[in-house]
């Protein structure tokens, strides 16, 4: 089992920055990727960014060039640095852990709220 806890929720003005975190615990060795998703009311959950245990990062088109995903393996933390925030970035942000075995268990955190005012 893997437990994920997001933190860093906040309210920022458009153009501002915010960093949110995902803390992983439990069977850490079974995790290959950590992903960030977001969901705004009435919308489907949207892929934001991912990072593999090797450090390879990928981003959704809507955040490329503005968001940066990183990890601190010693602290079992994954960060999402969000810059040049827009009101449309307002959502609940969730982290998700992918198992090393394809098709294996997936784990979700409870989410953290990011609100961008215009």
Backbone bond lengths (Angstrom), bond angles and torsions (degrees), N, CA, C in turn:
res aa  C-N    CA-C-N  psi(-1)  N-CA   C-N-CA  omega(-1)  CA-C   N-CA-C  phi
1 X - - - 1.469 - - 1.521 110.31 -
2 X 1.297 114.38 144.99 1.469 121.99 177.39 1.517 107.91 -124.79
3 X 1.311 115.71 136.04 1.454 121.24 175.21 1.528 109.06 -112.60
4 X 1.325 115.44 135.91 1.460 121.95 179.59 1.520 109.14 -124.12
5 X 1.314 115.96 132.52 1.460 120.63 178.09 1.524 108.91 -130.79
6 X 1.331 115.60 118.49 1.458 120.61 177.39 1.518 110.13 -88.35
7 X 1.313 116.00 152.18 1.466 121.03 176.28 1.513 109.20 -151.85
8 X 1.334 114.87 168.49 1.458 120.25 177.20 1.513 114.67 103.00
9 X 1.335 116.21 15.42 1.467 118.21 -177.72 1.525 110.07 -57.72
10 X 1.345 114.78 152.21 1.449 117.27 -179.57 1.499 114.03 -171.38
11 X 1.319 113.42 168.67 1.463 123.09 175.78 1.520 107.04 -115.91
12 X 1.330 116.42 121.91 1.457 121.17 -179.08 1.520 109.74 -131.68
13 X 1.320 115.32 158.01 1.458 119.86 175.16 1.521 110.23 -81.93
14 X 1.303 115.12 154.40 1.465 120.14 176.81 1.523 109.41 -55.70
15 X 1.335 114.46 137.23 1.459 120.48 -177.04 1.509 113.65 93.18
16 X 1.324 116.23 -12.15 1.453 121.06 -178.15 1.521 112.59 -84.82
17 X 1.328 114.30 -173.42 1.467 121.56 -176.44 1.519 110.57 -131.02
18 X 1.315 114.77 156.00 1.462 121.35 177.53 1.516 107.59 -156.63
19 X 1.323 115.77 144.70 1.462 120.51 174.44 1.525 108.88 -118.98
20 X 1.313 115.44 128.15 1.458 121.37 174.65 1.520 108.95 -114.01
21 X 1.326 115.18 157.36 1.460 120.70 -174.18 1.515 111.00 -128.95
22 X 1.325 114.33 154.62 1.456 122.13 175.01 1.524 106.91 -129.12
23 X 1.320 116.72 116.12 1.455 121.88 179.57 1.519 109.41 -99.69
24 X 1.325 116.18 126.35 1.461 121.61 -179.37 1.518 110.30 -106.60
25 X 1.318 115.93 142.11 1.460 121.53 176.23 1.521 108.29 -147.35
26 X 1.317 115.30 167.83 1.460 120.11 -179.08 1.518 110.21 98.33
27 X 1.321 116.75 -134.37 1.464 122.32 -176.99 1.533 110.28 -81.38
28 X 1.306 115.19 70.43 1.467 121.09 -174.53 1.517 111.84 -61.84
29 X 1.310 117.27 -34.91 1.465 120.36 -177.03 1.522 112.62 -65.39
30 X 1.337 117.06 -15.24 1.463 120.40 -179.76 1.527 112.54 -87.48
31 X 1.331 117.33 -2.95 1.474 121.36 -178.05 1.514 110.27 -90.82
32 X 1.338 116.02 132.74 1.462 119.01 173.55 1.522 111.43 -106.77
33 X 1.332 116.19 -43.39 1.458 120.99 -179.71 1.521 110.09 -128.50
34 X 1.318 114.17 149.22 1.461 120.63 167.09 1.524 107.10 -118.17
35 X 1.303 116.17 133.28 1.461 121.26 -178.46 1.525 109.70 -122.76
36 X 1.314 114.18 151.50 1.461 121.14 171.26 1.530 108.22 -110.44
37 X 1.319 115.11 134.66 1.455 122.93 172.98 1.529 107.68 -126.65
38 X 1.303 115.35 163.50 1.456 119.07 174.51 1.524 109.51 -140.86
39 X 1.324 114.17 154.79 1.450 119.42 -179.99 1.518 109.22 -145.27
40 X 1.328 114.90 122.50 1.452 121.31 175.26 1.525 108.03 -97.92
41 X 1.313 117.71 154.62 1.466 120.41 -179.83 1.529 111.55 -53.83
42 X 1.313 115.38 129.78 1.455 120.76 178.42 1.513 114.48 82.91
43 X 1.343 116.59 -3.25 1.468 120.44 -178.73 1.519 110.73 -111.11
44 X 1.336 114.66 161.61 1.462 119.40 174.11 1.523 109.42 -77.92
45 X 1.320 114.74 159.22 1.453 119.59 176.89 1.529 108.65 -67.42
46 X 1.324 116.22 134.05 1.458 122.63 -173.02 1.527 110.70 -118.17
47 X 1.312 116.69 135.84 1.457 121.74 175.93 1.525 109.93 -68.30
48 X 1.329 116.59 134.27 1.458 121.54 179.90 1.521 111.23 -111.73
49 X 1.336 116.89 -53.54 1.461 120.24 -175.92 1.513 109.07 -164.57
50 X 1.350 114.89 160.36 1.452 119.91 176.43 1.511 109.03 -145.65
51 X 1.325 114.73 157.16 1.462 120.68 174.75 1.516 108.37 -144.21
52 X 1.326 116.03 135.28 1.460 120.90 179.80 1.523 109.97 -91.48
53 X 1.323 115.52 168.49 1.464 118.93 179.21 1.523 111.40 -62.33
54 X 1.348 115.56 -23.42 1.467 119.68 177.51 1.525 112.02 -82.80
55 X 1.333 115.81 -8.47 1.458 119.41 177.94 1.513 115.63 98.40
56 X 1.319 117.59 5.08 1.463 119.73 178.32 1.534 109.47 -74.41
57 X 1.316 115.76 130.90 1.455 121.28 -176.44 1.529 111.14 -114.05
58 X 1.298 114.99 150.31 1.460 121.68 176.97 1.524 107.38 -142.69
59 X 1.341 115.76 153.04 1.457 120.28 -174.58 1.519 111.76 -137.01
60 X 1.318 115.54 149.92 1.449 120.06 171.03 1.518 109.90 -72.32
61 X 1.318 116.44 153.55 1.460 120.67 -175.18 1.526 112.60 -59.40
62 X 1.305 116.60 -34.49 1.465 119.77 -174.18 1.532 113.05 -72.86
63 X 1.337 117.62 -13.33 1.468 119.66 -177.41 1.517 113.13 -119.91
64 X 1.318 117.50 -4.18 1.468 120.19 -179.64 1.523 110.92 -57.07
65 X 1.313 114.87 133.68 1.465 119.97 179.86 1.511 113.73 86.26
66 X 1.335 117.65 -11.49 1.470 120.51 -179.57 1.524 112.33 -116.48
67 X 1.331 117.12 -34.43 1.457 121.95 -177.40 1.528 109.66 -108.05
68 X 1.321 115.71 148.44 1.459 121.76 176.89 1.527 109.06 -133.86
69 X 1.324 115.52 128.46 1.456 121.24 176.79 1.522 108.40 -101.54
70 X 1.320 116.66 140.44 1.462 121.03 178.68 1.524 108.53 -149.29
71 X 1.328 115.11 168.33 1.459 118.45 -179.29 1.517 110.84 -140.05
72 X 1.297 115.29 149.51 1.460 123.56 172.56 1.519 106.10 -120.78
73 X 1.323 115.70 98.20 1.451 119.79 -174.40 1.521 111.57 -66.69
74 X 1.320 117.14 -31.04 1.460 119.68 -178.60 1.523 111.18 -65.32
75 X 1.345 116.67 -29.50 1.456 121.25 -179.79 1.526 112.09 -105.56
76 X 1.334 116.43 0.16 1.459 121.70 -178.19 1.525 111.00 54.60
77 X 1.331 114.16 46.08 1.455 120.44 179.75 1.526 110.43 -121.16
78 X 1.322 115.71 142.64 1.456 122.38 171.07 1.528 106.74 -120.86
79 X 1.316 114.94 130.49 1.459 120.59 -177.14 1.529 110.45 -109.12
80 X 1.313 114.52 151.67 1.466 120.46 169.83 1.524 106.51 -127.75
81 X 1.322 114.67 107.22 1.463 121.46 177.93 1.517 107.01 -89.85
82 X 1.324 115.80 121.44 1.462 120.88 -175.16 1.524 108.86 -116.19
83 X 1.329 116.17 118.89 1.457 122.28 -179.47 1.521 110.17 -117.79
84 X 1.323 115.01 162.77 1.482 122.00 179.96 1.521 109.87 47.20
85 X 1.314 114.84 50.71 1.459 120.25 -176.93 1.521 111.68 -65.21
86 X 1.320 114.42 147.46 1.467 122.90 -178.92 1.527 108.35 -122.14
87 X 1.315 117.61 155.83 1.471 119.36 176.69 1.524 112.54 -55.07
88 X 1.315 118.05 -32.35 1.465 120.21 -179.85 1.524 112.84 -72.91
89 X 1.328 117.84 -6.23 1.464 120.57 173.28 1.533 111.52 -81.84
90 X 1.312 116.65 -7.40 1.461 120.89 178.62 1.523 110.22 -60.73
91 X 1.324 115.69 124.51 1.461 120.76 -177.15 1.523 109.34 -177.81
92 X 1.314 115.00 171.15 1.459 120.54 166.06 1.519 107.08 -90.04
93 X 1.328 115.45 128.37 1.458 121.09 -177.15 1.528 108.79 -103.60
94 X 1.326 114.67 130.58 1.463 122.11 -177.62 1.520 109.68 -119.56
95 X 1.319 117.11 143.72 1.455 118.78 168.48 1.521 109.37 -106.04
96 X 1.303 113.43 152.23 1.469 122.25 -174.34 1.516 108.28 -137.59
97 X 1.310 116.71 136.72 1.460 121.96 178.09 1.522 109.76 -108.41
98 X 1.320 115.47 132.78 1.460 121.86 177.34 1.525 109.53 -104.21
99 X 1.302 115.02 138.44 1.461 121.63 -177.44 1.534 110.88 -72.90
100 X 1.324 116.57 154.29 1.469 120.24 177.96 1.520 111.39 -65.53
101 X 1.322 117.44 -27.18 1.456 121.62 177.96 1.524 108.09 -91.07
102 X 1.340 118.49 118.88 1.473 119.81 178.50 1.516 111.83 -54.45
103 X 1.318 115.96 132.82 1.456 119.60 -177.27 1.514 113.66 85.36
104 X 1.321 115.99 0.15 1.457 120.02 179.43 1.518 111.86 -76.51
105 X 1.318 116.68 -173.47 1.468 120.45 -176.76 1.527 112.30 -60.27
106 X 1.318 114.84 149.56 1.456 121.74 172.73 1.517 107.86 -120.39
107 X 1.304 116.21 144.28 1.459 120.87 -176.71 1.525 108.91 -126.77
108 X 1.320 115.03 141.42 1.456 121.94 -179.90 1.526 110.56 -122.12
109 X 1.314 114.80 147.78 1.451 120.15 170.03 1.519 110.30 -86.45
110 X 1.324 115.43 -178.71 1.461 120.15 -175.51 1.521 112.56 -88.88
111 X 1.329 117.07 -11.71 1.460 121.39 176.80 1.521 113.57 96.68
112 X 1.320 114.17 154.57 1.457 120.84 175.66 1.530 107.87 -138.51
113 X 1.315 116.74 140.36 1.455 121.38 -171.54 1.526 111.59 -89.12
114 X 1.322 115.14 131.19 1.466 121.95 173.48 1.523 107.47 -120.45
115 X 1.312 115.87 124.03 1.461 121.20 179.74 1.523 109.10 -124.03
116 X 1.330 115.04 126.85 1.459 121.53 -179.85 1.518 108.19 -115.29
117 X 1.318 116.29 120.37 1.460 120.62 -179.85 1.521 110.39 -95.73
118 X 1.336 115.42 148.79 1.470 117.93 179.49 1.519 111.00 -100.73
